[in-house]
Amino acid sequence: MKTINCKVLVLGAGPGGYVAAIRAGQLGLDTVIVDGQAPGGTCLNVGCIPSKALIHAADEFEKSMHFTGENVLGISVRAPSIDLSKTIEWKDSIVKRLNSGVAGLLKKNKAQLVKGWGKMVDGKTCLVATDEGDVTIKAENVILATGSVPVEIPSLPFGGNIISSTEALSLDGVPEKLVVIGGGYIGLELGTAYAKMGAKVTVVEAAERILPQYDADLSKPIMASLKDLGIEVLLNTKAKAANEDGTALTVETTDGDKTLEASKILVTVGRRAKTEGFGLEELDLTMNGRVVAINDKCETSMTGVYAIGDLTGEPMLAHRAMAQGEMVAEIISGMNRTFDKVSIPAVCFTDPEIVTAGLSPEEAEAAGYETKIGVFPFAANGRAMTMEAETGFVRIVARKDNHLVLGIQAVGKGVAELSAAFSLALEMGACLEDVAGTIHAHPTQSEGFQEAALKALGHALHI
């Protein structure tokens, strides 16, 4: 059996893992990274990237459909069609390019990629099953970056017509009737995409409103958009069971049981840390519920063993994992680092999009702050008007006493691209006057950020 000795072993080549390995390599640490699938993890292979490709294709198709009828732009086209197999082929080509890019970066920085499923034997040793046989890796430091997996409903096991988001990204055709279980961001992103491509979509949500992780003001425009797209949303409704071939789903509503016909049943009720299959039981790690407990250096209860990303719990976001991975590599190299981010932005790629950074008004109040809040609607923004994107707003939350910005939220077309500006303001400790006094290019949607700050200060210029 082949044995590899190294300074750093990274288990999992998702966003957190591969960034940790790249940074460790840059710092001159002898690094080995292990994963059984192509580098990039869930995010690159069956998550963030492919879903955004599918969403883009759906948006383009919906635009073309929009122009088959009367429209204010005066554009007229014949009835379009979509070949989903070609769309999936294009999506896969993007994933393949990025896979190659990550592999190239690992090689460039002398981080050795071992392809195979690794299992920890103890806190310093990992056994990897590769196509060429088993490989033992012994490391001074271990970074656990195993990620997360879709949550499965016991009464609706995945298989056949009952699918997770992974299968939803590789369908061979647009389903005639798609039932989505779960009104969170994953279900709504994919449900919206397929509705735009022509599927009859029904969303089943157990809570009293969609996107319960966001405040109601942010989710209201999404609900209106779903209605415009013809998506039926069943709130306060629980999925019970499907028939044998997965073509019908029984749900429990406030008015009793109801049966929904389905070509596919997409289960998107969340993700959970991947804690099985890699030898966690062989490690003496303190757990925080179902996730691995860590401190502000991502250290676990075992010396020399670190954990990053989804394995450590919420927020389960690729960019959080990346930041943690970079930090841990630097800590192992001898730097004094701690994870003390003021802002970890979150984006929901629905139509319209949602972006949040820092505290919401309710969270700020719960934390004991008296606040000043400014809201600027895109209906008063020139750039939004020219893009037929007047739905939504930018909102800024600041302390009342010293005007320190505590949080920024927005809902609207393309607002995901404002996330960097929002986070930068929070990380730099900006006050309302800093945002209001910064010249924002005209005409852009970013002006809504400046105007929201002006509104909070009591002298908005364009509303």
ABEGO torsion letter per residue (X at the ends): XBBBBBABBBBEABAAAAAAAAAAAAAGBBBBBBBABBBGEAAAAABAAAAAAAAAAAAAAAAAAAAABBBAAGBBBBBBBBBAAAAAAAAAAAAAAAAAAAAAAAAAAGBBBBBEBBBBABAABBBBBBAAEBBBBBBABBBBBAEBBBBBBAABBBEEABBBAAAAAABABBBABBBBBEABAAAAAAAAAAAAAGBBBBBBBABABBGAABBAAAAAAAAAAAAAAGBBBBBGBBBABBBAAGABBBBBBAAEBBBBBBABBBBBAEBBBBABGAGAAABBBBBBEABBBBBAAGBBABBGBBBBEAAAEOBBBAAAAAAAAAAAAAAAAGBBBBBABABBBBBBBBOBBBBBBEBBAAAAAAAGBBBBBBBBBAAABAAAAAAGBABEBBBBBBBAAAGBBABBBBBEBGAAAAAAAAAAAAAAGBBAAAAAABBBBOBBAAAAAAAAAAAAAGBBAAX
